[in-house]
């Protein structure tokens, strides 16, 4: 992932907080088998320390690719919006000559994948995921020897993705002036399409931390 200096995460806490703030769906990318394209799987995940926990259906073609090469990438993208060129034109440039861009946050994990096939270990993984995604606890216990999950465990495999490196990018025009970024955030708030509001919130958050960007 290419990251300009002004788009870089300000510290580890920034991307960790962003992930923890409900950004728990991403794409697992695995090198394909010889002569085949990469395998990309969209999936929810939960964090376990610095690792990511995932489960997928046993028939998923990703397993053969992982067995061939367990070095994988997991990418999470969010808070994105298209910013039209008319919003980015300099004061001395006709609005129609402005250059558009995309705003987004992305965290990319380089990982070593460890397959989990032990029934109890899979039950523990699902329990961790349910605690995150259904914290009210209004679900059956995930137990190897009782329904409904016990009989279903054989149909899935778990993955512990051991993160060996992390790249984070927050692309919100932080190299431009405070006035420009403030105006764009206001326009996003007014437009309110798609993820405009969380995108504006990220831009304002970065603006408060960075102010005028300097190398």
N, C-alpha and C positions, 0 to 999 in steps of 0.2 A: 504494500500500500504506500503510495507516494504521499508524503506529508511535508508541506511547506512549513518553515519555522513558525509562522504565525498561526498555523492550524494545529500545532502540537498540543498534546495534553499538558497542562501546567504542572501537574504532579500526579503521582499514582492515585491519590485520593480522589482526584477529579473523575477519572474514568471508573474507579471502583464505586463511587457514589452514583454515577450515572447508571451503571449496570444494576445496582441495588434498587434504583428508583423505578422498578417495573420493566426494565429492558431485559427480558428473559426469553426471547425468541430469536433464533439466528439460523445460520446455514453452516452445516458441516460439509467441508470440501475435502475429498479424498482423491489421491492420485489414482487414475484408472489402471486397469490391468494393461499389459503390453498391447499396443495397437488399439486401445479403447480410450474414449475421452474421460476426463475426471467425473467422479460421481459427486453430486451435490444434493444434500438432504436438508430440507427445512424442518426445524424441530424446536420445541421448548427445551430448556435446560435449567438446572439449578447449580449454584456455586457451592462447593465444599472446600472451604479454604481457598487455595489458589487453583483447585481443580474444578472441572465442569462435569456434571453428571447428566447422562442422556440415556434414554432407552428407545429402541426401535424394534419393529417387527422382525422376526427371524427370517422371513422370505426376502427382506430388503437386500438388493444387490450390493449394498455398501460393504457387507461383511467380507466378501472375497477380496475386495480392493484393500480393506484394512489389513487383512492377513498378509497380503502381498507387500504392503508398505504402511506401517502404523503411524507414520509421521503425517499429521493432518493439520488443517486450518479450520478454525471456527470463527465466523464473523457475525457480529451483531450491528445492525444499522437502525437508526431511528431519528426522530426529530428533524425530518428533512422537508424541504420545500424548494420549488422552482422560483428563482428571483429574476423577473424580466429585466431586459436591458434598459428599459426606460427608467427603472429605479436606480440604476448604477451609473448612469451617465454623469460625467463631471459637469460642473456648472457651465463651462465654456464649450460643451459638446451638445449638439442637438440630441434630445432624448432618444430618438429612433436610432442613433448611432451608438447607444450604450450597449455593452456586452453582457448578456445574461450569464447566470451561473446557478449552481445548485448549492444549497446549504444542507449540511447533514452532520450527524455524529456517527462515528464508527469505531468499534473496538474489535481488533483482530487478534485472536489467540493462536499461537503456534503450539501444537500439542503433540504428545505421544499418547496414542490411543491404547487403552487396556480393556480388553473384552471381559465382561462379567457374565458367567454362565451358571455359577452356583445358585441354586434356587433361593437359599436364605439371603445371599448377597443381593440378588435381584429384588427380593421383597424389601430389604432394607433401603435399597435405592428408591423404589416406588414410594416407600413411606416418607423418605426425605422430600421427594417431589410433591407429594400430597400435602405435606406440612407447609410447603411454600405456596402452592397454587390453590389449595382448599383449606386455609388455616382454621376455618370454623370447626373442622373436624367432623363434619356431617357426612362421613363415608365409612364404609366397612373397614375393618382392620385388614391390612395386607399380611396374610399369613400363608405359609407354605401348605398347611394341612387343612385349610377351610375355605369355603366359597366366600365371595365370588372370585377372588384373585388367585387362589391356590391352583386351580385348574388352568388358569390363563398364563401362568409364569413360563410354561414351556414354549409359549408362542412368541416370547420376546427375548432379546439379549440386551444387556446393559453395557454402557461405555463409561469408563472413567477417563476423562481427557486431562492428562497431566500437562498443565501449561508450562512451556519452557521459555516462552517469550510473549510479550504483549505489546501491540502497537495501538495507539489511540489517536483519533483525529476529530477535531471539532472545527468544522469549516464554516465560519460565519463572518467572513470579511474582516477579521480582526486587524488586518494591516491598513484598513481604511480609517478615515477620520471618525472621531466620536460622534460628530453630527450626522455623518452618513449612516452609521450603524443604528443610531437612535431613530432616524427617519424610516429606515427599512423595517426595523422592529415594529414601529407604529403602523406601517402599511401592511405588514403581515397580520397584525392584530385586527386591523380593519377588514382585510380580505377574508380571513377565517375559512379558508379552504383546506381540506385535508389535515395535515399536521402543522398548519401555519401557527397556531397558538403555542404549542410546545417549542416550535422552532424559534419563535420570537422570544420565548422565555430563556432558551439557551443563549441566544444572542445577547440579551440583556444581562444574563448572569456573567458571561465572559466579559462583556463591556465593563461591568462593575469591578471585575478583578484586574483587567488589563489596562483599562483606560486607553491612553494613546500608546499604541504598540511601538516598541523600540527593539532593534536587533539585540 
